[in-house]
Amino acid sequence: MKGDSVTSSDQQNEADKKAYITTLSSSKSSKKDISFRTVPVWLKANGQKIRVNAVLDDASSASYISEEVAGALGLSAPYEPVTVQVLNDSIETFDTMPVDLVLESSDGNVEIPFKAFTCPRQITGNYKVVDWKRHQQRWPHLQVCNFPEATVDPLVDVLIGQDQVDLHYSRCDVKGELGEPIARLGPLGWSCIGNPEKKSSAYCQPWTNFVYTFFTKSQSLEDLNVSLKRFWEVESVQSDPEHPVMSQEEKHAVTQVRRSLLNDGERYEVAVPLQEGRQF
């Protein structure tokens, strides 16, 4: 078996190339422009009960609660590393605490066991939920909706992902004219998406979040992934050991090994990838 190093100038050139084609996508929304599908819910554990805001996220494969709420409910468990896939097939890891609690609808009609991961930061950043009771009077089609009372704290502390699929279905949708807010009655009560102040632009659907893409030419992948993690880390949890997600460095090493594989008719020879500064 012969040794070889993959930390060559070719690897650096490849990294530079990736920096030029990498994109950074970020979501920008404002409480004055658009509303996520949010509902107030009760969380219960250890004899404690608190009312918080939850966002129903169809794009997340798992559910999360903020560490602050977990602490307030006295929830405690060993931390576990979670592997998360972000853009460009890169991966990140962070420590989370899997917790078991009870989630109850604001009106008390729904009560289910709720498993979630703790999130080390605010679920949706500084986004503040829209109090649709204050805005429904300007929209005639929303008069039939009995929106729940707003919480004292307008921030979001719970993300309900697709692991709680039964909480995402619609019992009734209420739609006005094109571009007007759309209300939905689900298991957890009434929610609404769209612009509470005025009609959304005719050039985009009222339920679409605005996404901006920036092409980076000098930012390294390491710095870029730190930025991406802040937005994408709760979107996809890697849990299938048979299909692991590899970093760019790991993919490059596997490619080099495959290219170096030789068969002289009696045996196979393959190069051994070495990290820079390490001796075989």
Secondary structure as UniProt FT lines:
FT   HELIX           9..21
FT   STRAND          23..28
FT   TURN            31..33
FT   STRAND          38..45
FT   TURN            46..47
FT   STRAND          48..56
FT   TURN            58..59
FT   STRAND          64..66
FT   HELIX           67..72
FT   TURN            73..74
FT   STRAND          80..85
FT   HELIX           87..89
FT   STRAND          91..96
FT   STRAND          98..105
FT   TURN            106..107
FT   STRAND          111..119
FT   TURN            123..126
FT   TURN            132..135
FT   HELIX           136..138
FT   HELIX           140..142
FT   TURN            143..144
FT   STRAND          155..160
FT   HELIX           162..167
FT   STRAND          172..175
FT   TURN            178..179
FT   STRAND          182..186
FT   TURN            187..188
FT   STRAND          189..194
FT   TURN            202..203
FT   TURN            206..207
FT   STRAND          210..215
FT   HELIX           221..232
FT   TURN            233..235
FT   TURN            241..242
FT   HELIX           248..260
FT   STRAND          262..263
FT   STRAND          268..269
FT   TURN            276..277
//
